[in-house]
Amino acid sequence: MKSCKSLIMSVAAVAVIALAGACGGRKDTDLYKDGKPYTRWWWFSSYVDKSDVRDQLVWLKEHGFGGVEIAWIYPMFLDSTTAHPDFLSEEWLEPVAYAKRVADSLGLGCDYTYGTLWPFSDINLPEGDGTRTYFDSVKVATRKRTWDHPKVARILNHLDSKAFWRYADRMNKGLGPAYKGSKSGLFVDSWEVETRYIWTDGFGEKFHEEHGYAIEPYMESRTLMEDSCSDVRYDYRCTLSEYVMREFYGPFAENARRTGTFSRSQCGGAPTDLLTAFTLVDVPETEAILYEPHFSKIAASAATLASKPVVTSETFTCMYGWTGLSYMNGRGQSPHQGREQIADLKLVCDALFANGTNQIIWHGFPFNKVGRSDNWFYTTCQVSSDEENNLSGDALTAFNDYMAEVSRFMRKGSNYTDLAVYMPLEDAWMGGEYPDEVTSKMKWAEGEYELRYIETPEALKGMQPMWVNGHFLSGAEFRGGKLHCGDAVFSALYSEVNYMSYQSLADILRLAEAGLLVCLATLPEEPGVNKHADYQALVDRLLALPNVSRDASVFNGKPLFEGEDLPDFWCRRDGENLYAFFANPLSATVSYPVEYGYAFTDTGSTREVVVNHHGRSDAFTLDFRPMESILLEITPEGLRQIGLGYIPPKLRGL
């Protein structure tokens, strides 16, 4: 019987090695290279006029956008009488391929959501390829609101790679001609697949092989989510995580390689080892503000560990709250839609920049004739060529230019970090569902396995901590006084988890015995049903080492930044130079839903910091004007503030 953690690491390692070898060591440094924001482009089910396609792309180019992601969705108002070509038909493809050609001619990128709406679904999906739970293979597997509405589609089984490849074969045949020209991204959104008691053929046998006991009794009694079954639940999630990476994210990334495209994915919400899953795709993507901005650090840490140059974010979703699609006769419209304040949006994008995102993707741009705003998508900001009632015109262009400038600086070199923080994955897998105070605000949030609210230690912020996990620690080495973990190099490791796998504990002990500085802030226990008799002995051996402590005093070096109440920041190292983006302190307080006009409560603030760099220490005053963020260049000669020169205006609505 293998340990759960070693199984996860072996599966993930195989996937990572296979993908790296297949790509021939290529790093997509040219992806989204100008930093200009993209936008999700909502194509409502209908016959698409190619002249409108061109007009909208020209308008986007003129207003500072760098590209689009085409997303095919239901007919406006869910009008089942709307005439439309069948999804993936030749007639459907014609304007799609045309959009790609026009985008190329304009120097715009063109990505595609890899299906109609999400999660991946298809009206022609065979019944056996649909998702299921242990109890139900029908109810959880269907979706009505797709391009082919009102026809009912089946949701793909994300735990069966054979089902994925059959789905991909249909998608590639239909969409393949639109892959020509510049490299396009294939996109998969956040999970949005039923996870409670999710199941597939062979799962029970695989679970028994890995853990030595049957999971079926806990499924049949529906006791898996009870507190008394936390160890069983942990084992279930270990096996489930392996399935998700091996059967879905790995094949999704491999499919992109085979088709000459690249893979971009939001792994948020997936019942898997998120940090490792994010490394399987070419471009890890976070989202805000249905996920809080600090969630972005998981994707950014994955990018650091696996040398992914770009971290994207679906941005500004449901800024001021959420209303259902049925609201206003199917028109939807979120609160204040069409009257969004760019100052509020800037708080969110700056918070993302300060947590490792370096490419913004607007959510989004409904397909309309230029100058019209007849179509709305119900959870999005209303970017439109109609200046009367929407985000548009010079104000939009200036904001896009600002985001592009920051993105370019946050793409220089590589991410700076000096501290590895052990991700509380085992805690999350031992945990249950989120409490009512969370789900009442975010009804789509399910449980602690989502890792929505984990944060690196505030007291050690100045070291720009990054998340690490058992998969990366298994291959880590301590040499030259540093922890070499994946493609990242750290001075020390911090752990404040209640549960830690046996393998991870053994790896940390191995590294500490080699000389790694370790702070074990809490003493972990072993998760899962099968316990190791010598687990506590390993903990005791670790604590007995002189370079291991229960508090951070063991870290004897100076952090890059020191100061009281440090603002959130992100730092890149480019040769000898460092570039640090400090988000306006108000950005750290944004949370879903954002209060309308919240940005205008900022009256300005200052922070006194000491920057320890290049063998010297320099004091600096961060003087934030209202709604301003600060970019600092750090060189061997000293410090220089780079003027971003952007303060958002107050728009209509206030």
C-alpha positions in Angstrom: 0.0 0.0 0.0 1.4 3.4 -1.1 1.0 6.5 1.0 -1.5 9.0 -0.4 0.9 11.8 -0.8 3.5 9.7 -2.6 0.8 8.7 -5.1 -0.1 12.3 -5.7 3.5 13.2 -6.2 4.2 10.3 -8.6 1.1 11.1 -10.8 1.9 14.8 -10.9 5.6 14.2 -11.6 4.8 11.9 -14.5 2.4 14.5 -16.0 4.9 17.4 -15.5 7.8 15.5 -17.0 5.7 14.3 -20.0 4.5 17.7 -20.8 7.9 19.3 -20.4 9.5 16.7 -22.6 6.7 17.1 -25.2 7.2 20.9 -25.3 11.0 20.5 -25.9 11.8 22.8 -23.0 9.9 25.7 -24.7 8.9 28.6 -22.5 6.1 30.7 -23.8 7.7 34.0 -23.1 5.9 35.5 -26.0 2.4 34.9 -24.7 0.5 38.1 -23.9 3.8 39.8 -24.4 2.7 43.4 -24.5 0.7 43.2 -21.3 -2.4 44.7 -22.7 -5.6 43.4 -21.1 -7.6 40.9 -23.0 -11.4 40.6 -22.7 -13.7 37.7 -22.7 -15.9 38.3 -25.7 -19.4 36.9 -25.2 -20.9 35.5 -28.5 -24.6 35.0 -27.9 -26.1 32.2 -29.9 -27.2 33.6 -33.2 -26.0 34.1 -36.8 -22.9 36.3 -36.4 -22.3 39.1 -39.0 -18.6 39.2 -40.0 -18.7 43.0 -40.5 -19.7 43.3 -36.8 -16.8 41.0 -35.9 -14.3 43.3 -37.6 -15.8 46.5 -36.3 -15.7 45.3 -32.7 -12.1 44.1 -33.0 -11.0 47.4 -34.4 -12.8 49.2 -31.6 -11.0 47.0 -29.0 -7.6 47.6 -30.6 -8.3 51.4 -30.5 -9.2 51.2 -26.8 -6.0 49.5 -25.5 -7.0 45.8 -25.6 -4.4 43.2 -26.5 -6.8 40.4 -27.5 -10.0 38.5 -27.0 -11.2 35.2 -25.6 -14.3 34.1 -27.5 -16.9 32.5 -25.3 -19.9 30.9 -27.0 -23.1 31.2 -24.8 -26.9 30.9 -25.0 -29.2 33.2 -27.0 -29.9 36.6 -25.5 -32.9 36.5 -23.2 -32.7 32.7 -23.4 -34.9 33.1 -26.5 -35.2 29.6 -27.8 -36.6 30.9 -31.2 -33.3 32.7 -32.0 -31.9 31.2 -35.2 -28.3 30.0 -35.0 -25.9 27.6 -36.7 -25.2 24.4 -34.9 -22.2 24.5 -32.5 -19.0 23.4 -34.3 -20.7 23.3 -37.7 -19.0 24.7 -40.8 -21.5 27.6 -40.7 -20.7 28.3 -37.1 -16.9 28.1 -37.8 -16.9 30.7 -40.6 -17.1 33.9 -38.4 -14.9 32.3 -35.8 -12.0 31.7 -38.3 -12.7 35.1 -39.7 -12.3 36.7 -36.2 -8.9 35.0 -35.9 -7.7 36.3 -39.2 -8.9 39.8 -38.4 -7.3 39.7 -35.0 -4.0 38.6 -36.5 -4.2 41.4 -39.0 -4.7 43.9 -36.2 -2.0 42.5 -33.9 -4.6 41.2 -31.4 -4.5 37.8 -29.7 -7.5 35.4 -30.1 -8.1 32.7 -27.5 -11.1 30.3 -27.2 -13.1 29.0 -24.4 -12.9 25.2 -25.1 -16.6 24.6 -25.3 -19.9 26.4 -25.0 -20.4 28.0 -21.6 -18.8 25.9 -18.8 -18.0 23.4 -17.5 -17.3 21.5 -20.8 -20.5 20.1 -22.1 -21.9 18.9 -25.4 -25.4 18.1 -26.7 -23.8 15.1 -28.6 -21.8 13.8 -25.6 -22.4 10.1 -25.2 -24.3 9.2 -22.0 -21.3 7.2 -20.7 -19.0 10.2 -21.0 -21.1 12.4 -18.7 -20.1 13.4 -15.2 -21.7 11.5 -12.3 -21.7 11.2 -8.5 -21.8 7.9 -6.7 -25.6 8.2 -6.5 -26.6 9.9 -9.8 -25.5 9.7 -13.4 -28.3 11.9 -14.8 -29.2 14.9 -12.6 -25.7 16.3 -12.2 -24.7 15.6 -15.8 -26.9 18.0 -17.7 -26.8 21.7 -18.7 -29.5 23.6 -20.6 -28.0 27.1 -21.2 -25.5 26.5 -24.0 -25.1 27.7 -27.6 -27.7 25.1 -28.6 -30.3 26.2 -26.1 -32.9 24.8 -25.4 -31.3 21.5 -26.3 -29.9 19.8 -23.2 -26.2 19.1 -23.1 -24.3 16.6 -21.0 -21.4 17.8 -18.8 -18.1 16.0 -19.5 -16.8 13.4 -17.0 -13.6 15.2 -15.8 -12.4 11.9 -14.2 -12.1 10.0 -17.4 -9.4 11.0 -19.9 -10.9 8.8 -22.6 -14.1 10.8 -22.4 -12.0 14.0 -22.6 -10.2 12.9 -25.7 -13.4 12.0 -27.4 -14.7 15.5 -26.5 -11.5 17.1 -27.7 -11.6 15.2 -31.0 -15.0 16.8 -31.7 -13.8 20.3 -30.6 -10.7 20.2 -32.6 -12.5 19.1 -35.8 -14.9 21.9 -35.4 -12.5 24.6 -34.1 -9.3 23.4 -35.7 -9.2 25.8 -38.7 -9.4 28.7 -36.3 -6.1 27.6 -34.7 -4.2 28.8 -37.8 -2.1 31.9 -37.6 -0.8 33.2 -34.3 -0.9 30.9 -31.4 -4.2 30.8 -29.6 -5.0 29.8 -26.1 -7.5 27.1 -25.2 -9.3 28.1 -21.9 -11.0 26.1 -19.2 -12.9 28.1 -16.5 -13.1 27.3 -12.8 -14.3 23.8 -11.9 -18.1 24.3 -11.6 -18.7 20.5 -11.7 -20.4 18.7 -8.8 -17.8 17.5 -6.3 -19.8 16.0 -3.5 -19.5 12.3 -3.8 -18.1 12.6 -7.4 -17.4 9.2 -8.9 -16.3 7.4 -12.0 -16.0 3.8 -13.1 -13.0 2.1 -11.4 -12.8 4.7 -8.7 -13.7 2.2 -5.9 -11.1 -0.3 -7.1 -8.4 2.4 -7.3 -9.2 3.7 -3.9 -9.0 0.2 -2.4 -5.7 -0.4 -4.1 -4.2 2.8 -2.7 -5.7 2.8 0.9 -6.5 -0.8 1.7 -10.1 -0.4 2.5 -13.4 0.2 0.8 -14.8 3.7 0.3 -18.2 2.5 -0.8 -19.8 2.1 2.7 -19.0 5.8 3.4 -20.5 6.8 0.1 -23.7 4.7 0.6 -24.2 6.1 4.1 -23.5 9.6 2.9 -21.2 10.1 5.9 -18.2 11.3 4.1 -18.7 14.9 5.0 -19.3 14.2 8.7 -16.6 15.3 11.1 -16.1 11.8 12.3 -15.0 10.8 8.8 -12.3 13.4 8.3 -9.5 10.8 7.8 -11.6 8.9 5.3 -12.5 12.1 3.5 -8.8 12.9 3.3 -8.1 9.6 1.7 -11.0 10.1 -0.8 -9.7 13.5 -1.8 -6.1 12.1 -2.3 -7.4 9.6 -4.8 -9.8 12.2 -6.3 -7.0 14.7 -6.8 -4.9 12.1 -8.6 -7.9 11.5 -11.0 -8.4 15.2 -11.7 -4.8 15.8 -12.6 -4.2 12.6 -14.6 -7.5 12.4 -16.3 -8.3 16.1 -17.0 -5.7 18.8 -16.5 -2.9 16.8 -17.9 -4.8 15.7 -21.0 -6.2 19.3 -21.5 -2.6 20.6 -21.6 -1.4 17.8 -23.8 -4.3 18.5 -26.2 -3.2 22.1 -26.6 0.4 21.0 -27.3 -0.8 18.6 -30.0 -3.0 21.2 -31.7 -0.3 24.0 -31.7 -2.2 26.1 -29.2 -1.5 26.7 -25.5 -3.5 25.8 -22.4 -4.8 28.4 -20.0 -6.8 27.2 -16.9 -8.5 28.3 -13.8 -8.1 25.4 -11.5 -10.0 27.2 -8.7 -12.8 25.0 -7.2 -11.2 21.8 -8.5 -11.0 19.0 -5.9 -7.3 18.5 -6.4 -3.8 19.6 -5.4 -4.3 23.2 -6.8 -0.6 24.2 -6.7 0.5 21.2 -8.7 -2.5 21.3 -11.0 -1.7 24.9 -11.9 1.8 23.8 -13.1 0.4 21.3 -15.6 -1.0 24.1 -17.9 0.9 26.7 -19.8 -0.8 29.7 -18.2 -2.3 29.4 -14.7 -5.3 31.7 -14.2 -6.9 33.1 -11.1 -10.1 35.1 -10.9 -11.5 38.0 -8.9 -13.6 39.0 -7.2 -15.5 35.8 -6.8 -12.2 34.6 -5.4 -10.5 37.1 -3.1 -7.3 38.6 -4.7 -4.9 36.8 -2.4 -6.1 33.5 -3.9 -4.0 34.6 -6.9 -0.8 33.8 -4.9 -1.5 30.0 -5.4 -1.3 30.5 -9.2 1.6 32.8 -8.9 3.5 30.4 -6.6 2.9 27.6 -9.2 4.2 29.9 -11.9 7.3 30.5 -9.8 8.0 26.9 -9.1 7.5 25.8 -12.7 8.9 28.9 -14.6 5.5 30.0 -16.1 6.1 33.6 -17.2 2.4 34.6 -17.3 -0.3 34.5 -14.6 -3.7 35.7 -15.9 -6.8 36.6 -14.0 -10.5 36.7 -15.0 -11.1 40.1 -13.5 -14.0 42.2 -12.2 -16.6 39.4 -12.2 -19.6 40.3 -10.1 -17.9 43.4 -8.8 -20.8 44.7 -6.8 -22.6 41.4 -6.2 -24.5 38.8 -8.1 -28.0 38.4 -9.5 -29.4 35.3 -11.2 -29.7 35.0 -15.0 -33.5 35.0 -14.7 -33.3 38.5 -13.3 -34.9 41.1 -15.6 -36.4 38.5 -18.0 -33.1 36.7 -18.7 -31.2 39.9 -19.2 -29.5 39.5 -15.9 -27.4 42.6 -15.1 -25.4 42.7 -12.0 -25.8 45.6 -9.5 -24.5 48.9 -11.1 -23.8 47.1 -14.4 -22.9 49.7 -17.0 -22.2 52.2 -14.2 -19.0 50.6 -12.8 -16.5 52.9 -11.3 -13.0 52.4 -12.8 -11.6 53.5 -9.4 -13.2 50.5 -7.8 -12.0 48.2 -10.6 -8.4 49.6 -10.1 -8.5 48.5 -6.4 -9.2 44.9 -7.6 -6.6 44.8 -10.4 -3.9 46.4 -8.1 -4.7 43.8 -5.4 -4.2 41.1 -8.1 -0.9 42.6 -9.2 0.2 42.7 -5.6 -0.5 38.9 -5.3 1.3 37.8 -8.4 -1.0 38.3 -11.4 0.6 39.9 -14.4 -2.1 39.8 -17.1 -5.6 41.1 -16.8 -8.5 39.5 -18.7 -11.7 41.6 -18.5 -15.0 40.0 -17.8 -16.0 41.2 -20.3 -17.3 42.4 -23.7 -20.7 41.3 -25.0 -21.0 40.9 -28.8 -22.9 44.0 -30.1 -22.9 46.1 -33.1 -20.5 49.0 -32.6 -22.3 51.9 -30.9 -25.0 49.6 -29.4 -25.4 47.9 -26.1 -28.4 45.6 -26.7 -26.7 42.5 -25.3 -25.6 42.1 -21.7 -23.9 39.3 -19.8 -25.3 39.1 -16.3 -22.1 38.7 -14.2 -19.8 41.0 -16.1 -18.6 44.6 -16.3 -20.3 46.2 -19.2 -17.5 47.1 -21.5 -19.1 48.5 -24.6 -18.6 50.8 -27.6 -21.8 52.6 -26.5 -20.4 55.4 -24.4 -23.7 56.5 -23.1 -24.3 53.8 -20.4 -21.1 51.7 -20.2 -17.4 51.5 -19.6 -16.1 53.0 -22.7 -14.2 55.8 -24.4 -11.0 57.6 -23.2 -11.5 56.6 -19.6 -11.4 52.9 -20.5 -8.4 53.4 -22.8 -6.4 55.1 -20.1 -7.2 52.4 -17.6 -6.2 49.7 -20.0 -2.9 51.5 -20.7 -2.3 51.7 -16.9 -2.9 47.9 -16.5 -0.7 47.2 -19.5 2.2 49.2 -18.1 2.1 47.5 -14.7 1.8 44.1 -16.3 4.9 44.7 -18.4 6.9 45.6 -15.3 5.5 42.5 -13.5 6.7 40.4 -16.4 10.4 41.4 -16.1 12.8 38.7 -15.1 11.3 36.3 -12.6 9.4 36.4 -9.3 11.4 37.3 -6.2 11.0 35.2 -3.1 13.0 34.3 -0.1 10.6 32.1 2.0 8.8 28.9 1.2 5.5 28.4 3.1 4.1 24.9 3.3 0.6 25.0 1.8 -2.1 23.7 4.2 -3.5 21.2 1.6 -3.8 18.4 4.1 -5.7 20.7 6.5 -8.1 21.6 3.6 -8.6 17.9 2.7 -9.3 17.0 6.3 -11.8 19.9 6.5 -15.4 19.9 5.7 -17.8 22.3 4.1 -17.6 26.1 4.5 -19.8 27.5 7.3 -23.0 29.4 6.6 -21.4 32.8 6.9 -19.3 32.0 3.8 -21.9 30.1 1.7 -24.6 32.7 2.5 -22.4 35.3 0.8 -20.9 33.0 -1.9 -23.4 30.3 -2.5 -21.1 28.6 -5.0 -18.4 28.1 -2.4 -18.4 24.5 -1.2 -15.7 23.5 1.2 -12.2 24.0 2.6 -10.7 21.9 -0.1 -11.1 25.0 -2.4 -8.4 26.8 -0.4 -10.2 30.1 -1.0 -9.0 31.8 2.2 -5.5 30.6 2.9 -2.8 33.3 3.3 0.9 33.4 3.8 2.0 34.8 7.2 1.5 38.5 7.4 4.5 39.0 9.8 6.8 37.6 7.1 5.4 39.5 4.2 8.6 41.3 3.6 10.2 38.1 2.4 7.6 37.7 -0.3 6.6 34.2 0.7 5.5 31.6 -1.8 3.5 28.4 -1.4 5.2 25.0 -1.7 3.8 21.5 -1.4 4.7 17.9 -1.0 5.1 17.3 -4.7 7.8 20.0 -5.0 9.5 19.3 -1.7 10.0 15.6 -2.7 12.4 16.7 -5.4 13.9 19.7 -3.5 17.5 19.9 -2.5 19.4 22.0 0.0 22.7 23.2 -1.4 24.8 26.3 -1.3 22.9 27.4 1.8 19.6 27.6 -0.2 16.5 25.5 -0.7 16.2 24.6 -4.4 12.6 23.7 -4.9 11.2 23.3 -8.4 12.6 26.4 -10.3 12.5 28.6 -7.1 15.3 29.2 -4.6 14.5 30.0 -0.9 16.4 30.8 2.2 14.0 29.1 4.6 10.8 27.1 5.1 7.8 28.0 7.2 5.0 25.7 8.3 1.9 26.4 10.3 -0.3 23.5 9.4 -2.3 21.1 11.6 -1.9 18.1 9.3 1.1 17.1 7.2 1.6 13.9 5.2 4.2 11.5 6.3 6.2 11.9 3.1 6.2 15.7 3.4 7.4 15.5 7.0 10.2 13.1 6.0 11.2 15.4 3.2 11.3 18.5 5.5 13.4 16.5 8.0 15.8 15.5 5.2 16.2 19.1 4.1 16.6 20.4 7.7 19.2 17.8 8.4 21.1 19.1 5.4 21.0 22.6 7.0 17.7 24.3 5.9 16.2 26.8 8.3 12.7 25.7 9.3 10.1 27.3 11.4 7.5 24.7 12.6 5.0 27.1 14.0 2.5 24.3 14.8 3.1 20.6 15.4 1.4 18.6 12.7 -0.5 15.4 12.9 -0.7 12.7 10.2 -3.9 12.8 8.1 -5.7 9.7 6.7 -6.8 6.4 8.0 -3.5 4.6 7.8 -1.0 6.0 10.3 2.8 5.5 10.5 4.1 4.4 13.9 7.2 6.6 13.7 5.4 9.8 12.7 5.9 11.5 16.1 9.5 10.3 16.1 10.1 12.2 12.9 8.6 15.4 14.5 10.8 15.0 17.5 13.9 14.6 15.3 13.0 17.7 13.4 12.5 19.8 16.5 15.8 18.6 18.0 17.8 20.2 15.2 19.4 23.6 16.0 18.2 25.1 12.7 14.6 24.3 13.5 12.4 26.4 15.7 8.8 26.9 16.8 9.0 30.6 15.9 10.4 32.7 13.1 13.5 33.9 15.1 15.3 31.1 13.4 15.3 33.2 10.2 18.4 35.2 10.9 18.5 37.3 7.7 16.9 40.6 6.9 13.8 40.6 4.7 13.7 42.6 1.5 11.2 45.0 3.0 10.7 46.0 6.7 8.1 48.3 8.1 4.9 48.6 10.1 1.7 47.7 8.3 3.4 46.9 5.0 1.2 47.3 2.0 0.6 44.3 -0.2 3.3 44.2 -2.9 4.8 42.0 -5.6 8.5 42.0 -6.6 10.3 40.8 -9.7 14.0 40.3 -10.0 15.5 41.3 -13.4 19.3 40.8 -13.4 20.6 43.0 -10.6 17.5 45.1 -10.5 14.3 44.6 -8.6 10.9 46.0 -9.4 8.3 46.2 -6.6 4.7 47.1 -7.1 3.0 48.4 -3.9 -0.8 48.3 -4.2 -2.7 51.2 -2.6 -3.3 50.1 1.0 -7.1 50.3 0.4 -6.7 47.4 -2.1 -5.9 45.0 0.7 -9.4 45.6 2.1 -11.5 44.8 -1.0 -13.7 41.8 -0.7 -16.8 40.5 -2.5 -19.1 42.3 -3.0 -17.3 45.6 -3.4 -19.1 48.7 -2.0 -20.0 51.0 -4.9 -17.7 53.9 -5.0 -15.5 52.4 -2.2 -12.3 53.7 -3.9 -13.3 57.3 -3.3 -13.1 56.8 0.5 -9.3 56.8 0.1 -7.8 60.0 1.4 -4.2 59.0 0.9 -1.6 57.5 3.2 2.1 56.9 3.8 4.2 54.0 4.8 7.8 54.1 6.0 9.8 51.1 4.8 13.4 50.0 4.9 14.6 48.2 1.8 17.5 45.7 2.4 19.1 45.1 -0.9 22.5 44.6 -2.6 24.3 44.6 0.8 22.8 47.9 1.9 19.7 49.3 3.7 17.7 52.3 2.4 14.8 54.0 4.1 12.0 55.1 1.8 8.6 56.8 2.3 5.8 55.3 0.2 3.6 58.3 -0.2 0.2 57.1 -1.7 -2.0 59.8 -3.1 -5.7 58.9 -3.1 -6.3 55.8 -5.3 -2.6 55.7 -6.3 -0.3 52.7 -6.3 3.5 52.8 -6.4 6.2 51.1 -8.5 9.7 51.1 -7.0 12.9 50.3 -8.9 15.6 48.9 -6.7 19.2 48.9 -8.1 22.7 48.5 -6.6 22.9 52.3 -6.6 19.6 52.9 -4.7 15.9 53.3 -5.0 13.8 55.1 -7.6 10.0 55.5 -7.8 8.7 55.0 -11.3 5.8 57.4 -12.0 2.8 55.5 -13.1 0.9 58.7 -13.5 -2.6 57.3 -13.3 -5.4 58.3 -11.0 -8.8 57.1 -12.1 -11.6 59.6 -12.7 -15.1 59.6 -11.0 -17.6 58.4 -13.6 -21.3 58.7 -14.0 -23.3 57.0 -11.3 -21.9 58.8 -8.2 
